[in-house]
Amino acid sequence: MAADGDVPLAQRAVMIHQAEEWPGMIRCRNCGGRWPCRLDRWGRSVLRAAGWSDADVAEFIESAARRSGP
């Protein structure tokens, strides 16, 4: 089970560590590791433990991207 304090950190991790297409592979936009990188996997596992579905995570990322603008 996720600790309550981990959820905001997990939200930040999935926002920052997103997929980006590089020549020949998909890498993390932030750390450059193969995606899903370690922090994206950790963030998603914490959010799943807190009751979030994959659709919830995708909606959260899209909503935050809309708020931050281009």
N, C-alpha and C positions, 0 to 999 in steps of 0.2 A: 504494500500500500504506500502511496506517495505521501510524504510529509507535506503539510499545508504550505510551508515555506518554499517547497521545491516547485510548486506550480508556476509562480511568476518567473522563476529562473528557466523552467522548461519552455514556457511561452517565448521567452527571449531567445532561447537556443534555437527553436524551430523557425523563428523569424530571421535570425542572422545566418544560420547554416542551411541555406537553400541550394537546390540543384542549379547548376549552370552548365550548359553544353560547351565543352572544350573539344578541340580536334581529337577525334577518336574515342572520347569517353565523356562521362558526366562527372563533374567534380563539384565540390562545395564552393560556393561563391566566397565564403569567408576564409576558410583555412586551406583551400586548394586540395584537400584530401579527396579520395574517391567518395562519391556520394551514394548512399547516405553515410556521412561521416559519423565519427563517434559521438559528437555532441548532438547531432540531429537524432540519432538513434536513442540516446539517453533522454532527450526532451520528449520525444514521442512516447517512450515507454513510461515516463512519469505521467504524462497526460492521459495515457490509456489507463494507468493504475488509478487515476483520479476520476475515471468514468468518461473520458472523452473518446469519441469514435474518430476514425480517420477522416470522416466527413466534417466533424467538428474542427479538427486541426486545419483542414483545408479552408474551411470557412473563416476561421480566425486569421489565417495568413492573408487571404484575399481581402478581408475587411480592414486589416491593418495597412495593407498596401494601398487601398483606396483612400484611407485617412491621411497617409503620408504624401500622397500625390506623386506626380512624375519626377 
